[in-house]
């Protein structure tokens, strides 16, 4: 039986985790587009690592 979470679940969890930090960064004055691009990169990187492990 495969114990890996579904890809959609991984994307949601990774996006939420990165989104919390992004919200803080925007509140501190970071450009929202820069914060969004960092969030997307972080979420995709986390999912890629999750697929390998």
mmCIF file as Biopython writes it, N, C-alpha, C and O atoms, coordinates in Angstrom:
data_model
#
loop_
_atom_site.group_PDB
_atom_site.id
_atom_site.type_symbol
_atom_site.label_atom_id
_atom_site.label_alt_id
_atom_site.label_comp_id
_atom_site.label_asym_id
_atom_site.label_entity_id
_atom_site.label_seq_id
_atom_site.pdbx_PDB_ins_code
_atom_site.Cartn_x
_atom_site.Cartn_y
_atom_site.Cartn_z
_atom_site.occupancy
_atom_site.B_iso_or_equiv
_atom_site.auth_seq_id
_atom_site.auth_asym_id
_atom_site.pdbx_PDB_model_num
ATOM 1   N N  . UNK A ? 1  ? 0.839  -1.190 0.000  1.0 0.0 1  A 1 
ATOM 2   C CA . UNK A ? 1  ? 0.000  0.000  0.000  1.0 0.0 1  A 1 
ATOM 3   C C  . UNK A ? 1  ? 0.879  1.246  0.000  1.0 0.0 1  A 1 
ATOM 4   O O  . UNK A ? 1  ? 1.845  1.336  0.758  1.0 0.0 1  A 1 
ATOM 5   N N  . UNK A ? 2  ? 0.538  2.196  -0.850 1.0 0.0 2  A 1 
ATOM 6   C CA . UNK A ? 2  ? 1.328  3.418  -0.985 1.0 0.0 2  A 1 
ATOM 7   C C  . UNK A ? 2  ? 0.955  4.409  0.108  1.0 0.0 2  A 1 
ATOM 8   O O  . UNK A ? 2  ? -0.216 4.758  0.256  1.0 0.0 2  A 1 
ATOM 9   N N  . UNK A ? 3  ? 1.944  4.866  0.877  1.0 0.0 3  A 1 
ATOM 10  C CA . UNK A ? 3  ? 1.700  5.766  2.004  1.0 0.0 3  A 1 
ATOM 11  C C  . UNK A ? 3  ? 1.946  7.234  1.659  1.0 0.0 3  A 1 
ATOM 12  O O  . UNK A ? 3  ? 1.791  8.096  2.524  1.0 0.0 3  A 1 
ATOM 13  N N  . UNK A ? 4  ? 2.327  7.543  0.413  1.0 0.0 4  A 1 
ATOM 14  C CA . UNK A ? 4  ? 2.585  8.935  0.037  1.0 0.0 4  A 1 
ATOM 15  C C  . UNK A ? 4  ? 1.281  9.712  -0.072 1.0 0.0 4  A 1 
ATOM 16  O O  . UNK A ? 4  ? 0.290  9.199  -0.590 1.0 0.0 4  A 1 
ATOM 17  N N  . UNK A ? 5  ? 1.282  10.950 0.415  1.0 0.0 5  A 1 
ATOM 18  C CA . UNK A ? 5  ? 0.086  11.776 0.236  1.0 0.0 5  A 1 
ATOM 19  C C  . UNK A ? 5  ? -0.104 12.127 -1.238 1.0 0.0 5  A 1 
ATOM 20  O O  . UNK A ? 5  ? 0.857  12.118 -2.007 1.0 0.0 5  A 1 
ATOM 21  N N  . UNK A ? 6  ? -1.296 12.425 -1.621 1.0 0.0 6  A 1 
ATOM 22  C CA . UNK A ? 6  ? -1.581 12.813 -3.001 1.0 0.0 6  A 1 
ATOM 23  C C  . UNK A ? 6  ? -0.861 14.114 -3.344 1.0 0.0 6  A 1 
ATOM 24  O O  . UNK A ? 6  ? -0.558 14.929 -2.473 1.0 0.0 6  A 1 
ATOM 25  N N  . UNK A ? 7  ? -0.599 14.282 -4.622 1.0 0.0 7  A 1 
ATOM 26  C CA . UNK A ? 7  ? 0.108  15.477 -5.085 1.0 0.0 7  A 1 
ATOM 27  C C  . UNK A ? 7  ? -0.655 16.748 -4.716 1.0 0.0 7  A 1 
ATOM 28  O O  . UNK A ? 7  ? -0.050 17.741 -4.314 1.0 0.0 7  A 1 
ATOM 29  N N  . UNK A ? 8  ? -1.968 16.721 -4.851 1.0 0.0 8  A 1 
ATOM 30  C CA . UNK A ? 8  ? -2.772 17.897 -4.507 1.0 0.0 8  A 1 
ATOM 31  C C  . UNK A ? 8  ? -2.638 18.235 -3.030 1.0 0.0 8  A 1 
ATOM 32  O O  . UNK A ? 8  ? -2.543 19.408 -2.670 1.0 0.0 8  A 1 
ATOM 33  N N  . UNK A ? 9  ? -2.629 17.224 -2.176 1.0 0.0 9  A 1 
ATOM 34  C CA . UNK A ? 9  ? -2.477 17.445 -0.737 1.0 0.0 9  A 1 
ATOM 35  C C  . UNK A ? 9  ? -1.117 18.059 -0.430 1.0 0.0 9  A 1 
ATOM 36  O O  . UNK A ? 9  ? -1.014 18.977 0.384  1.0 0.0 9  A 1 
ATOM 37  N N  . UNK A ? 10 ? -0.080 17.557 -1.078 1.0 0.0 10 A 1 
ATOM 38  C CA . UNK A ? 10 ? 1.252  18.112 -0.872 1.0 0.0 10 A 1 
ATOM 39  C C  . UNK A ? 10 ? 1.309  19.570 -1.305 1.0 0.0 10 A 1 
ATOM 40  O O  . UNK A ? 10 ? 1.904  20.397 -0.614 1.0 0.0 10 A 1 
ATOM 41  N N  . UNK A ? 11 ? 0.699  19.894 -2.433 1.0 0.0 11 A 1 
ATOM 42  C CA . UNK A ? 11 ? 0.699  21.285 -2.912 1.0 0.0 11 A 1 
ATOM 43  C C  . UNK A ? 11 ? -0.032 22.203 -1.942 1.0 0.0 11 A 1 
ATOM 44  O O  . UNK A ? 11 ? 0.423  23.315 -1.671 1.0 0.0 11 A 1 
ATOM 45  N N  . UNK A ? 12 ? -1.151 21.746 -1.425 1.0 0.0 12 A 1 
ATOM 46  C CA . UNK A ? 12 ? -1.929 22.572 -0.496 1.0 0.0 12 A 1 
ATOM 47  C C  . UNK A ? 12 ? -1.153 22.828 0.789  1.0 0.0 12 A 1 
ATOM 48  O O  . UNK A ? 12 ? -1.078 23.965 1.255  1.0 0.0 12 A 1 
ATOM 49  N N  . UNK A ? 13 ? -0.581 21.789 1.356  1.0 0.0 13 A 1 
ATOM 50  C CA . UNK A ? 13 ? 0.159  21.936 2.615  1.0 0.0 13 A 1 
ATOM 51  C C  . UNK A ? 13 ? 1.393  22.813 2.413  1.0 0.0 13 A 1 
ATOM 52  O O  . UNK A ? 13 ? 1.678  23.686 3.232  1.0 0.0 13 A 1 
ATOM 53  N N  . UNK A ? 14 ? 2.120  22.581 1.328  1.0 0.0 14 A 1 
ATOM 54  C CA . UNK A ? 14 ? 3.321  23.381 1.061  1.0 0.0 14 A 1 
ATOM 55  C C  . UNK A ? 14 ? 2.952  24.840 0.798  1.0 0.0 14 A 1 
ATOM 56  O O  . UNK A ? 14 ? 3.640  25.749 1.262  1.0 0.0 14 A 1 
ATOM 57  N N  . UNK A ? 15 ? 1.879  25.063 0.062  1.0 0.0 15 A 1 
ATOM 58  C CA . UNK A ? 15 ? 1.440  26.434 -0.214 1.0 0.0 15 A 1 
ATOM 59  C C  . UNK A ? 15 ? 1.001  27.172 1.035  1.0 0.0 15 A 1 
ATOM 60  O O  . UNK A ? 15 ? 1.300  28.354 1.202  1.0 0.0 15 A 1 
ATOM 61  N N  . UNK A ? 16 ? 0.291  26.478 1.914  1.0 0.0 16 A 1 
ATOM 62  C CA . UNK A ? 16 ? -0.137 27.104 3.172  1.0 0.0 16 A 1 
ATOM 63  C C  . UNK A ? 16 ? 1.058  27.453 4.050  1.0 0.0 16 A 1 
ATOM 64  O O  . UNK A ? 16 ? 1.116  28.535 4.634  1.0 0.0 16 A 1 
ATOM 65  N N  . UNK A ? 17 ? 2.000  26.539 4.137  1.0 0.0 17 A 1 
ATOM 66  C CA . UNK A ? 17 ? 3.196  26.805 4.946  1.0 0.0 17 A 1 
ATOM 67  C C  . UNK A ? 17 ? 3.996  27.980 4.421  1.0 0.0 17 A 1 
ATOM 68  O O  . UNK A ? 17 ? 4.428  28.841 5.187  1.0 0.0 17 A 1 
ATOM 69  N N  . UNK A ? 18 ? 4.191  28.013 3.114  1.0 0.0 18 A 1 
ATOM 70  C CA . UNK A ? 18 ? 4.938  29.127 2.520  1.0 0.0 18 A 1 
ATOM 71  C C  . UNK A ? 18 ? 4.122  30.412 2.583  1.0 0.0 18 A 1 
ATOM 72  O O  . UNK A ? 18 ? 4.687  31.498 2.713  1.0 0.0 18 A 1 
ATOM 73  N N  . UNK A ? 19 ? 2.806  30.299 2.492  1.0 0.0 19 A 1 
ATOM 74  C CA . UNK A ? 19 ? 1.942  31.478 2.529  1.0 0.0 19 A 1 
ATOM 75  C C  . UNK A ? 19 ? 1.981  32.216 3.852  1.0 0.0 19 A 1 
ATOM 76  O O  . UNK A ? 19 ? 1.839  33.438 3.889  1.0 0.0 19 A 1 
ATOM 77  N N  . UNK A ? 20 ? 2.173  31.487 4.934  1.0 0.0 20 A 1 
ATOM 78  C CA . UNK A ? 20 ? 2.261  32.127 6.255  1.0 0.0 20 A 1 
ATOM 79  C C  . UNK A ? 20 ? 3.473  33.053 6.306  1.0 0.0 20 A 1 
ATOM 80  O O  . UNK A ? 20 ? 3.374  34.196 6.751  1.0 0.0 20 A 1 
ATOM 81  N N  . UNK A ? 21 ? 4.594  32.555 5.853  1.0 0.0 21 A 1 
ATOM 82  C CA . UNK A ? 21 ? 5.817  33.362 5.847  1.0 0.0 21 A 1 
ATOM 83  C C  . UNK A ? 21 ? 5.690  34.516 4.863  1.0 0.0 21 A 1 
ATOM 84  O O  . UNK A ? 21 ? 6.166  35.620 5.129  1.0 0.0 21 A 1 
ATOM 85  N N  . UNK A ? 22 ? 5.047  34.262 3.727  1.0 0.0 22 A 1 
ATOM 86  C CA . UNK A ? 22 ? 4.845  35.313 2.727  1.0 0.0 22 A 1 
ATOM 87  C C  . UNK A ? 22 ? 4.001  36.446 3.290  1.0 0.0 22 A 1 
ATOM 88  O O  . UNK A ? 22 ? 4.299  37.619 3.066  1.0 0.0 22 A 1 
ATOM 89  N N  . UNK A ? 23 ? 2.955  36.099 4.014  1.0 0.0 23 A 1 
ATOM 90  C CA . UNK A ? 23 ? 2.103  37.117 4.619  1.0 0.0 23 A 1 
ATOM 91  C C  . UNK A ? 23 ? 2.896  37.994 5.579  1.0 0.0 23 A 1 
ATOM 92  O O  . UNK A ? 23 ? 2.723  39.213 5.608  1.0 0.0 23 A 1 
ATOM 93  N N  . UNK A ? 24 ? 3.750  37.375 6.348  1.0 0.0 24 A 1 
ATOM 94  C CA . UNK A ? 24 ? 4.595  38.137 7.274  1.0 0.0 24 A 1 
ATOM 95  C C  . UNK A ? 24 ? 5.543  39.056 6.504  1.0 0.0 24 A 1 
ATOM 96  O O  . UNK A ? 24 ? 5.730  40.213 6.879  1.0 0.0 24 A 1 
ATOM 97  N N  . UNK A ? 25 ? 6.141  38.541 5.428  1.0 0.0 25 A 1 
ATOM 98  C CA . UNK A ? 25 ? 7.083  39.346 4.649  1.0 0.0 25 A 1 
ATOM 99  C C  . UNK A ? 25 ? 6.386  40.544 4.014  1.0 0.0 25 A 1 
ATOM 100 O O  . UNK A ? 25 ? 6.943  41.641 3.989  1.0 0.0 25 A 1 
ATOM 101 N N  . UNK A ? 26 ? 5.180  40.346 3.504  1.0 0.0 26 A 1 
ATOM 102 C CA . UNK A ? 26 ? 4.438  41.458 2.898  1.0 0.0 26 A 1 
ATOM 103 C C  . UNK A ? 26 ? 4.070  42.482 3.972  1.0 0.0 26 A 1 
ATOM 104 O O  . UNK A ? 26 ? 4.112  43.688 3.729  1.0 0.0 26 A 1 
ATOM 105 N N  . UNK A ? 27 ? 3.714  41.999 5.147  1.0 0.0 27 A 1 
ATOM 106 C CA . UNK A ? 27 ? 3.385  42.914 6.242  1.0 0.0 27 A 1 
ATOM 107 C C  . UNK A ? 27 ? 4.595  43.756 6.640  1.0 0.0 27 A 1 
ATOM 108 O O  . UNK A ? 27 ? 4.443  44.877 7.127  1.0 0.0 27 A 1 
ATOM 109 N N  . UNK A ? 28 ? 5.800  43.212 6.432  1.0 0.0 28 A 1 
ATOM 110 C CA . UNK A ? 28 ? 7.015  43.948 6.760  1.0 0.0 28 A 1 
ATOM 111 C C  . UNK A ? 28 ? 7.476  44.868 5.635  1.0 0.0 28 A 1 
ATOM 112 O O  . UNK A ? 28 ? 8.470  45.580 5.782  1.0 0.0 28 A 1 
ATOM 113 N N  . UNK A ? 29 ? 6.748  44.857 4.497  1.0 0.0 29 A 1 
ATOM 114 C CA . UNK A ? 29 ? 7.060  45.789 3.422  1.0 0.0 29 A 1 
ATOM 115 C C  . UNK A ? 29 ? 7.633  45.182 2.162  1.0 0.0 29 A 1 
ATOM 116 O O  . UNK A ? 29 ? 8.029  45.927 1.265  1.0 0.0 29 A 1 
ATOM 117 N N  . UNK A ? 30 ? 7.696  43.885 2.051  1.0 0.0 30 A 1 
ATOM 118 C CA . UNK A ? 30 ? 8.227  43.266 0.838  1.0 0.0 30 A 1 
ATOM 119 C C  . UNK A ? 30 ? 7.208  43.400 -0.294 1.0 0.0 30 A 1 
ATOM 120 O O  . UNK A ? 30 ? 6.000  43.414 -0.057 1.0 0.0 30 A 1 
ATOM 121 N N  . UNK A ? 31 ? 7.706  43.496 -1.508 1.0 0.0 31 A 1 
ATOM 122 C CA . UNK A ? 31 ? 6.860  43.572 -2.689 1.0 0.0 31 A 1 
ATOM 123 C C  . UNK A ? 31 ? 5.995  42.307 -2.772 1.0 0.0 31 A 1 
ATOM 124 O O  . UNK A ? 31 ? 6.532  41.201 -2.713 1.0 0.0 31 A 1 
ATOM 125 N N  . UNK A ? 32 ? 4.674  42.443 -2.908 1.0 0.0 32 A 1 
ATOM 126 C CA . UNK A ? 32 ? 3.802  41.264 -2.957 1.0 0.0 32 A 1 
ATOM 127 C C  . UNK A ? 32 ? 4.109  40.306 -4.112 1.0 0.0 32 A 1 
ATOM 128 O O  . UNK A ? 32 ? 3.975  39.093 -3.952 1.0 0.0 32 A 1 
ATOM 129 N N  . UNK A ? 33 ? 4.516  40.829 -5.265 1.0 0.0 33 A 1 
ATOM 130 C CA . UNK A ? 33 ? 4.849  39.946 -6.388 1.0 0.0 33 A 1 
ATOM 131 C C  . UNK A ? 33 ? 6.101  39.133 -6.102 1.0 0.0 33 A 1 
ATOM 132 O O  . UNK A ? 33 ? 6.176  37.959 -6.468 1.0 0.0 33 A 1 
ATOM 133 N N  . UNK A ? 34 ? 7.073  39.736 -5.460 1.0 0.0 34 A 1 
ATOM 134 C CA . UNK A ? 34 ? 8.275  39.009 -5.067 1.0 0.0 34 A 1 
ATOM 135 C C  . UNK A ? 34 ? 7.927  37.938 -4.044 1.0 0.0 34 A 1 
ATOM 136 O O  . UNK A ? 34 ? 8.408  36.809 -4.131 1.0 0.0 34 A 1 
ATOM 137 N N  . UNK A ? 35 ? 7.102  38.290 -3.091 1.0 0.0 35 A 1 
ATOM 138 C CA . UNK A ? 35 ? 6.693  37.328 -2.067 1.0 0.0 35 A 1 
ATOM 139 C C  . UNK A ? 35 ? 5.922  36.167 -2.686 1.0 0.0 35 A 1 
ATOM 140 O O  . UNK A ? 35 ? 6.108  35.017 -2.288 1.0 0.0 35 A 1 
ATOM 141 N N  . UNK A ? 36 ? 5.058  36.459 -3.656 1.0 0.0 36 A 1 
ATOM 142 C CA . UNK A ? 36 ? 4.284  35.408 -4.309 1.0 0.0 36 A 1 
ATOM 143 C C  . UNK A ? 36 ? 5.182  34.475 -5.107 1.0 0.0 36 A 1 
ATOM 144 O O  . UNK A ? 36 ? 4.972  33.262 -5.109 1.0 0.0 36 A 1 
ATOM 145 N N  . UNK A ? 37 ? 6.176  35.030 -5.783 1.0 0.0 37 A 1 
ATOM 146 C CA . UNK A ? 37 ? 7.086  34.175 -6.552 1.0 0.0 37 A 1 
ATOM 147 C C  . UNK A ? 37 ? 7.915  33.290 -5.626 1.0 0.0 37 A 1 
ATOM 148 O O  . UNK A ? 37 ? 8.181  32.134 -5.955 1.0 0.0 37 A 1 
ATOM 149 N N  . UNK A ? 38 ? 8.321  33.810 -4.489 1.0 0.0 38 A 1 
ATOM 150 C CA . UNK A ? 38 ? 9.058  33.002 -3.511 1.0 0.0 38 A 1 
ATOM 151 C C  . UNK A ? 38 ? 8.159  31.897 -2.961 1.0 0.0 38 A 1 
ATOM 152 O O  . UNK A ? 38 ? 8.610  30.769 -2.764 1.0 0.0 38 A 1 
ATOM 153 N N  . UNK A ? 39 ? 6.890  32.218 -2.714 1.0 0.0 39 A 1 
ATOM 154 C CA . UNK A ? 39 ? 5.942  31.225 -2.222 1.0 0.0 39 A 1 
ATOM 155 C C  . UNK A ? 39 ? 5.756  30.098 -3.226 1.0 0.0 39 A 1 
ATOM 156 O O  . UNK A ? 39 ? 5.792  28.924 -2.858 1.0 0.0 39 A 1 
ATOM 157 N N  . UNK A ? 40 ? 5.560  30.448 -4.486 1.0 0.0 40 A 1 
ATOM 158 C CA . UNK A ? 40 ? 5.375  29.427 -5.516 1.0 0.0 40 A 1 
ATOM 159 C C  . UNK A ? 40 ? 6.607  28.543 -5.646 1.0 0.0 40 A 1 
ATOM 160 O O  . UNK A ? 40 ? 6.492  27.321 -5.739 1.0 0.0 40 A 1 
ATOM 161 N N  . UNK A ? 41 ? 7.784  29.157 -5.653 1.0 0.0 41 A 1 
ATOM 162 C CA . UNK A ? 41 ? 9.012  28.381 -5.751 1.0 0.0 41 A 1 
ATOM 163 C C  . UNK A ? 41 ? 9.164  27.448 -4.555 1.0 0.0 41 A 1 
ATOM 164 O O  . UNK A ? 41 ? 9.528  26.283 -4.715 1.0 0.0 41 A 1 
ATOM 165 N N  . UNK A ? 42 ? 8.890  27.951 -3.372 1.0 0.0 42 A 1 
ATOM 166 C CA . UNK A ? 42 ? 9.022  27.143 -2.161 1.0 0.0 42 A 1 
ATOM 167 C C  . UNK A ? 42 ? 8.051  25.972 -2.157 1.0 0.0 42 A 1 
ATOM 168 O O  . UNK A ? 42 ? 8.420  24.854 -1.799 1.0 0.0 42 A 1 
ATOM 169 N N  . UNK A ? 43 ? 6.821  26.228 -2.554 1.0 0.0 43 A 1 
ATOM 170 C CA . UNK A ? 43 ? 5.814  25.165 -2.584 1.0 0.0 43 A 1 
ATOM 171 C C  . UNK A ? 43 ? 6.191  24.091 -3.600 1.0 0.0 43 A 1 
ATOM 172 O O  . UNK A ? 43 ? 6.087  22.899 -3.312 1.0 0.0 43 A 1 
ATOM 173 N N  . UNK A ? 44 ? 6.623  24.502 -4.773 1.0 0.0 44 A 1 
ATOM 174 C CA . UNK A ? 44 ? 7.013  23.522 -5.794 1.0 0.0 44 A 1 
ATOM 175 C C  . UNK A ? 44 ? 8.246  22.732 -5.369 1.0 0.0 44 A 1 
ATOM 176 O O  . UNK A ? 44 ? 8.316  21.524 -5.593 1.0 0.0 44 A 1 
ATOM 177 N N  . UNK A ? 45 ? 9.205  23.396 -4.765 1.0 0.0 45 A 1 
ATOM 178 C CA . UNK A ? 45 ? 10.401 22.696 -4.293 1.0 0.0 45 A 1 
ATOM 179 C C  . UNK A ? 45 ? 10.049 21.687 -3.208 1.0 0.0 45 A 1 
ATOM 180 O O  . UNK A ? 45 ? 10.587 20.580 -3.197 1.0 0.0 45 A 1 
ATOM 181 N N  . UNK A ? 46 ? 9.156  22.054 -2.298 1.0 0.0 46 A 1 
ATOM 182 C CA . UNK A ? 46 ? 8.749  21.132 -1.234 1.0 0.0 46 A 1 
ATOM 183 C C  . UNK A ? 46 ? 8.044  19.913 -1.803 1.0 0.0 46 A 1 
ATOM 184 O O  . UNK A ? 46 ? 8.268  18.796 -1.336 1.0 0.0 46 A 1 
ATOM 185 N N  . UNK A ? 47 ? 7.197  20.110 -2.802 1.0 0.0 47 A 1 
ATOM 186 C CA . UNK A ? 47 ? 6.495  18.978 -3.415 1.0 0.0 47 A 1 
ATOM 187 C C  . UNK A ? 47 ? 7.475  18.084 -4.164 1.0 0.0 47 A 1 
ATOM 188 O O  . UNK A ? 47 ? 7.362  16.860 -4.103 1.0 0.0 47 A 1 
ATOM 189 N N  . UNK A ? 48 ? 8.426  18.672 -4.862 1.0 0.0 48 A 1 
ATOM 190 C CA . UNK A ? 48 ? 9.416  17.873 -5.595 1.0 0.0 48 A 1 
ATOM 191 C C  . UNK A ? 48 ? 10.218 17.025 -4.623 1.0 0.0 48 A 1 
ATOM 192 O O  . UNK A ? 48 ? 10.442 15.841 -4.876 1.0 0.0 48 A 1 
ATOM 193 N N  . UNK A ? 49 ? 10.650 17.608 -3.523 1.0 0.0 49 A 1 
ATOM 194 C CA . UNK A ? 49 ? 11.394 16.842 -2.508 1.0 0.0 49 A 1 
ATOM 195 C C  . UNK A ? 49 ? 10.506 15.751 -1.912 1.0 0.0 49 A 1 
ATOM 196 O O  . UNK A ? 49 ? 10.960 14.630 -1.681 1.0 0.0 49 A 1 
ATOM 197 N N  . UNK A ? 50 ? 9.245  16.081 -1.664 1.0 0.0 50 A 1 
ATOM 198 C CA . UNK A ? 50 ? 8.313  15.113 -1.122 1.0 0.0 50 A 1 
ATOM 199 C C  . UNK A ? 50 ? 8.077  13.943 -2.044 1.0 0.0 50 A 1 
ATOM 200 O O  . UNK A ? 50 ? 7.862  12.823 -1.580 1.0 0.0 50 A 1 
ATOM 201 N N  . UNK A ? 51 ? 8.113  14.176 -3.340 1.0 0.0 51 A 1 
ATOM 202 C CA . UNK A ? 51 ? 7.927  13.094 -4.312 1.0 0.0 51 A 1 
ATOM 203 C C  . UNK A ? 51 ? 9.143  12.173 -4.353 1.0 0.0 51 A 1 
ATOM 204 O O  . UNK A ? 51 ? 9.006  10.968 -4.567 1.0 0.0 51 A 1 
ATOM 205 N N  . UNK A ? 52 ? 10.320 12.732 -4.151 1.0 0.0 52 A 1 
ATOM 206 C CA . UNK A ? 52 ? 11.547 11.939 -4.184 1.0 0.0 52 A 1 
ATOM 207 C C  . UNK A ? 52 ? 11.679 11.094 -2.923 1.0 0.0 52 A 1 
ATOM 208 O O  . UNK A ? 52 ? 12.079 9.931  -2.981 1.0 0.0 52 A 1 
ATOM 209 N N  . UNK A ? 53 ? 11.338 11.691 -1.786 1.0 0.0 53 A 1 
ATOM 210 C CA . UNK A ? 53 ? 11.455 10.960 -0.517 1.0 0.0 53 A 1 
ATOM 211 C C  . UNK A ? 53 ? 10.280 10.068 -0.404 1.0 0.0 53 A 1 
ATOM 212 O O  . UNK A ? 53 ? 10.147 9.344  0.583  1.0 0.0 53 A 1 
#
